[in-house]
Amino acid sequence: MGSREELLKRLPQEGLLKVSAEKPAALPQEQKVALIRKGNELFNRRQFDLARKIFITTGYSDGLIRLGDEYLKQSRPLDAYRLYLLAPDAKKAEALLERAVAVLRRWLAEKPADQDG
């Protein structure tokens, strides 16, 4: 099979995930701090969807990364990948991408069940 770069070139230009290129909302510092506190409170109560909205709105990278880690524990790697990209945490995003490529390689190398070598 081709190199990693060749595989990445084959992906659609728009990618597999919809990731916003928008900057976080321009909020007054006091409001941003209050929202982040609320997001952390929601995260601790395991209300992850609400916390995610706040973390994305405020651009709170630490919260996005922690939420991405939680999504990985919940077997939601695409959601985790999206949050790592938004954070941005290139190291974690790349590690997830490497795992996905490894799975695809393994699938492509397997023989179909109806073929007897």
MODELLER restraints for C-alpha pairs under 7 A, 6 or more apart:
rsr = mdl.restraints
at = mdl.atoms
rsr.add(forms.Gaussian(group=physical.xy_distance, feature=features.Distance(at['CA:19:A'], at['CA:82:A']), mean=6.61, stdev=0.5))
rsr.add(forms.Gaussian(group=physical.xy_distance, feature=features.Distance(at['CA:24:A'], at['CA:56:A']), mean=6.72, stdev=0.5))
rsr.add(forms.Gaussian(group=physical.xy_distance, feature=features.Distance(at['CA:24:A'], at['CA:57:A']), mean=5.28, stdev=0.5))
rsr.add(forms.Gaussian(group=physical.xy_distance, feature=features.Distance(at['CA:24:A'], at['CA:58:A']), mean=5.50, stdev=0.5))
rsr.add(forms.Gaussian(group=physical.xy_distance, feature=features.Distance(at['CA:24:A'], at['CA:59:A']), mean=5.07, stdev=0.5))
rsr.add(forms.Gaussian(group=physical.xy_distance, feature=features.Distance(at['CA:25:A'], at['CA:57:A']), mean=5.71, stdev=0.5))
rsr.add(forms.Gaussian(group=physical.xy_distance, feature=features.Distance(at['CA:25:A'], at['CA:58:A']), mean=6.24, stdev=0.5))
rsr.add(forms.Gaussian(group=physical.xy_distance, feature=features.Distance(at['CA:32:A'], at['CA:58:A']), mean=6.16, stdev=0.5))
rsr.add(forms.Gaussian(group=physical.xy_distance, feature=features.Distance(at['CA:35:A'], at['CA:54:A']), mean=6.53, stdev=0.5))
rsr.add(forms.Gaussian(group=physical.xy_distance, feature=features.Distance(at['CA:36:A'], at['CA:54:A']), mean=6.87, stdev=0.5))
rsr.add(forms.Gaussian(group=physical.xy_distance, feature=features.Distance(at['CA:36:A'], at['CA:55:A']), mean=6.77, stdev=0.5))
rsr.add(forms.Gaussian(group=physical.xy_distance, feature=features.Distance(at['CA:39:A'], at['CA:51:A']), mean=4.48, stdev=0.5))
rsr.add(forms.Gaussian(group=physical.xy_distance, feature=features.Distance(at['CA:39:A'], at['CA:54:A']), mean=5.65, stdev=0.5))
rsr.add(forms.Gaussian(group=physical.xy_distance, feature=features.Distance(at['CA:39:A'], at['CA:55:A']), mean=6.50, stdev=0.5))
rsr.add(forms.Gaussian(group=physical.xy_distance, feature=features.Distance(at['CA:40:A'], at['CA:51:A']), mean=6.86, stdev=0.5))
rsr.add(forms.Gaussian(group=physical.xy_distance, feature=features.Distance(at['CA:42:A'], at['CA:48:A']), mean=6.77, stdev=0.5))
rsr.add(forms.Gaussian(group=physical.xy_distance, feature=features.Distance(at['CA:42:A'], at['CA:50:A']), mean=6.83, stdev=0.5))
rsr.add(forms.Gaussian(group=physical.xy_distance, feature=features.Distance(at['CA:42:A'], at['CA:51:A']), mean=5.43, stdev=0.5))
rsr.add(forms.Gaussian(group=physical.xy_distance, feature=features.Distance(at['CA:43:A'], at['CA:51:A']), mean=5.51, stdev=0.5))
rsr.add(forms.Gaussian(group=physical.xy_distance, feature=features.Distance(at['CA:55:A'], at['CA:63:A']), mean=5.97, stdev=0.5))
rsr.add(forms.Gaussian(group=physical.xy_distance, feature=features.Distance(at['CA:55:A'], at['CA:64:A']), mean=6.05, stdev=0.5))
rsr.add(forms.Gaussian(group=physical.xy_distance, feature=features.Distance(at['CA:61:A'], at['CA:87:A']), mean=4.35, stdev=0.5))
rsr.add(forms.Gaussian(group=physical.xy_distance, feature=features.Distance(at['CA:61:A'], at['CA:88:A']), mean=6.79, stdev=0.5))
rsr.add(forms.Gaussian(group=physical.xy_distance, feature=features.Distance(at['CA:64:A'], at['CA:83:A']), mean=5.54, stdev=0.5))
rsr.add(forms.Gaussian(group=physical.xy_distance, feature=features.Distance(at['CA:64:A'], at['CA:84:A']), mean=6.81, stdev=0.5))
rsr.add(forms.Gaussian(group=physical.xy_distance, feature=features.Distance(at['CA:64:A'], at['CA:87:A']), mean=5.65, stdev=0.5))
rsr.add(forms.Gaussian(group=physical.xy_distance, feature=features.Distance(at['CA:65:A'], at['CA:83:A']), mean=6.55, stdev=0.5))
rsr.add(forms.Gaussian(group=physical.xy_distance, feature=features.Distance(at['CA:65:A'], at['CA:84:A']), mean=5.83, stdev=0.5))
rsr.add(forms.Gaussian(group=physical.xy_distance, feature=features.Distance(at['CA:65:A'], at['CA:87:A']), mean=6.31, stdev=0.5))
rsr.add(forms.Gaussian(group=physical.xy_distance, feature=features.Distance(at['CA:68:A'], at['CA:79:A']), mean=6.94, stdev=0.5))
rsr.add(forms.Gaussian(group=physical.xy_distance, feature=features.Distance(at['CA:68:A'], at['CA:80:A']), mean=3.95, stdev=0.5))
rsr.add(forms.Gaussian(group=physical.xy_distance, feature=features.Distance(at['CA:68:A'], at['CA:81:A']), mean=6.94, stdev=0.5))
rsr.add(forms.Gaussian(group=physical.xy_distance, feature=features.Distance(at['CA:68:A'], at['CA:83:A']), mean=5.55, stdev=0.5))
rsr.add(forms.Gaussian(group=physical.xy_distance, feature=features.Distance(at['CA:68:A'], at['CA:84:A']), mean=6.30, stdev=0.5))
rsr.add(forms.Gaussian(group=physical.xy_distance, feature=features.Distance(at['CA:69:A'], at['CA:80:A']), mean=6.57, stdev=0.5))
rsr.add(forms.Gaussian(group=physical.xy_distance, feature=features.Distance(at['CA:71:A'], at['CA:77:A']), mean=6.56, stdev=0.5))
rsr.add(forms.Gaussian(group=physical.xy_distance, feature=features.Distance(at['CA:71:A'], at['CA:79:A']), mean=6.52, stdev=0.5))
rsr.add(forms.Gaussian(group=physical.xy_distance, feature=features.Distance(at['CA:71:A'], at['CA:80:A']), mean=5.35, stdev=0.5))
rsr.add(forms.Gaussian(group=physical.xy_distance, feature=features.Distance(at['CA:72:A'], at['CA:80:A']), mean=5.93, stdev=0.5))
rsr.add(forms.Gaussian(group=physical.xy_distance, feature=features.Distance(at['CA:81:A'], at['CA:93:A']), mean=5.51, stdev=0.5))
rsr.add(forms.Gaussian(group=physical.xy_distance, feature=features.Distance(at['CA:81:A'], at['CA:96:A']), mean=6.71, stdev=0.5))
rsr.add(forms.Gaussian(group=physical.xy_distance, feature=features.Distance(at['CA:84:A'], at['CA:92:A']), mean=6.47, stdev=0.5))
rsr.add(forms.Gaussian(group=physical.xy_distance, feature=features.Distance(at['CA:84:A'], at['CA:93:A']), mean=5.43, stdev=0.5))
rsr.add(forms.Gaussian(group=physical.xy_distance, feature=features.Distance(at['CA:85:A'], at['CA:93:A']), mean=6.24, stdev=0.5))
